[in-house]
């Protein structure tokens, strides 16, 4: 695999099946949210993202959304992450929301890398905790897995929601004639091959009744994952777009428990250390 090689998926007819960008103007900022613009100078693109801060000591999630969503769609969801004790940066792709440019597969990878690097720099400059995770939903799972594959040293773990294992079956379900494409899985997002090489702690969330990306995709990703610490959390009754309504508070608790476990927060070791520290002051 070569990250710099243009993707064979970057054909107009394939891109039309993969991406469903919605352009929109900036909406009013909610709560403790701030605009987080990211430049991709080599492509002349600016990405309009938003950062929702709970606390500088909290772990942070860099979140890549699905193919028909925008950053503003998460203005009403982000508060639940904050209540769970997590910061969340909702990332954009070129051509989506108020981001400039046009979406491509090659661009998606470049955008994801640029967003992560910009947030790492921001975190260092603003005294944020270094416990940073990357999460991707649906199409965003490709961005998430790509980061975990190429730059695992930059993050603590990955979280995949409604992610796909193989690209061609998904493209067929989205209406593209894959038989005439003349490409193989190795020419596509290659999520399954990449995750086999990822040893970062991994959490996979999936709906039991997902018809667009069947649960079996999550099972394959879990089975192929090279991580020693990996978890598959299946939400009964949830389809592709209803994991949060169906999972409720357990959805966010599962994510928080995962990040806490990976970063050794609220574990018996941490509680013992805190107890000893307090005992030493009495």
Secondary structure as the mmCIF struct_conf table of DSSP 4:
data_model
#
loop_
_struct_conf.conf_type_id
_struct_conf.id
_struct_conf.beg_label_comp_id
_struct_conf.beg_label_asym_id
_struct_conf.beg_label_seq_id
_struct_conf.end_label_comp_id
_struct_conf.end_label_asym_id
_struct_conf.end_label_seq_id
TURN_TY1_P TURN_TY1_P1 UNK A 3 UNK A 4
BEND BEND1 UNK A 5 UNK A 5
HELX_LH_PP_P HELX_LH_PP_P1 UNK A 6 UNK A 7
TURN_TY1_P TURN_TY1_P2 UNK A 8 UNK A 9
BEND BEND2 UNK A 11 UNK A 11
HELX_RH_AL_P HELX_RH_AL_P1 UNK A 12 UNK A 18
STRN STRN1 UNK A 23 UNK A 23
HELX_LH_PP_P HELX_LH_PP_P2 UNK A 25 UNK A 30
TURN_TY1_P TURN_TY1_P3 UNK A 31 UNK A 32
STRN STRN2 UNK A 33 UNK A 40
HELX_RH_3T_P HELX_RH_3T_P1 UNK A 41 UNK A 43
TURN_TY1_P TURN_TY1_P4 UNK A 44 UNK A 44
STRN STRN3 UNK A 45 UNK A 52
BEND BEND3 UNK A 54 UNK A 54
TURN_TY1_P TURN_TY1_P5 UNK A 56 UNK A 57
BEND BEND4 UNK A 58 UNK A 58
STRN STRN4 UNK A 60 UNK A 64
TURN_TY1_P TURN_TY1_P6 UNK A 67 UNK A 68
HELX_RH_3T_P HELX_RH_3T_P2 UNK A 71 UNK A 74
TURN_TY1_P TURN_TY1_P7 UNK A 75 UNK A 77
HELX_RH_AL_P HELX_RH_AL_P2 UNK A 78 UNK A 83
TURN_TY1_P TURN_TY1_P8 UNK A 84 UNK A 85
STRN STRN5 UNK A 87 UNK A 91
TURN_TY1_P TURN_TY1_P9 UNK A 94 UNK A 95
BEND BEND5 UNK A 96 UNK A 96
STRN STRN6 UNK A 97 UNK A 97
TURN_TY1_P TURN_TY1_P10 UNK A 98 UNK A 98
BEND BEND6 UNK A 101 UNK A 101
HELX_RH_AL_P HELX_RH_AL_P3 UNK A 105 UNK A 125
TURN_TY1_P TURN_TY1_P11 UNK A 126 UNK A 127
BEND BEND7 UNK A 130 UNK A 130
STRN STRN7 UNK A 132 UNK A 137
TURN_TY1_P TURN_TY1_P12 UNK A 138 UNK A 139
HELX_RH_AL_P HELX_RH_AL_P4 UNK A 140 UNK A 150
HELX_RH_3T_P HELX_RH_3T_P3 UNK A 152 UNK A 154
BEND BEND8 UNK A 156 UNK A 156
STRN STRN8 UNK A 157 UNK A 161
BEND BEND9 UNK A 162 UNK A 162
BEND BEND10 UNK A 165 UNK A 165
HELX_RH_AL_P HELX_RH_AL_P5 UNK A 167 UNK A 173
TURN_TY1_P TURN_TY1_P13 UNK A 174 UNK A 175
HELX_RH_3T_P HELX_RH_3T_P4 UNK A 178 UNK A 180
TURN_TY1_P TURN_TY1_P14 UNK A 181 UNK A 181
HELX_RH_3T_P HELX_RH_3T_P5 UNK A 185 UNK A 187
BEND BEND11 UNK A 188 UNK A 188
HELX_RH_AL_P HELX_RH_AL_P6 UNK A 191 UNK A 195
TURN_TY1_P TURN_TY1_P15 UNK A 196 UNK A 197
BEND BEND12 UNK A 200 UNK A 200
STRN STRN9 UNK A 201 UNK A 207
TURN_TY1_P TURN_TY1_P16 UNK A 208 UNK A 209
BEND BEND13 UNK A 211 UNK A 213
HELX_RH_AL_P HELX_RH_AL_P7 UNK A 215 UNK A 224
BEND BEND14 UNK A 228 UNK A 229
STRN STRN10 UNK A 230 UNK A 235
TURN_TY1_P TURN_TY1_P17 UNK A 236 UNK A 237
TURN_TY1_P TURN_TY1_P18 UNK A 240 UNK A 241
HELX_RH_AL_P HELX_RH_AL_P8 UNK A 243 UNK A 247
TURN_TY1_P TURN_TY1_P19 UNK A 248 UNK A 248
HELX_RH_AL_P HELX_RH_AL_P9 UNK A 249 UNK A 262
TURN_TY1_P TURN_TY1_P20 UNK A 263 UNK A 264
BEND BEND15 UNK A 266 UNK A 267
HELX_RH_AL_P HELX_RH_AL_P10 UNK A 268 UNK A 280
TURN_TY1_P TURN_TY1_P21 UNK A 281 UNK A 281
#
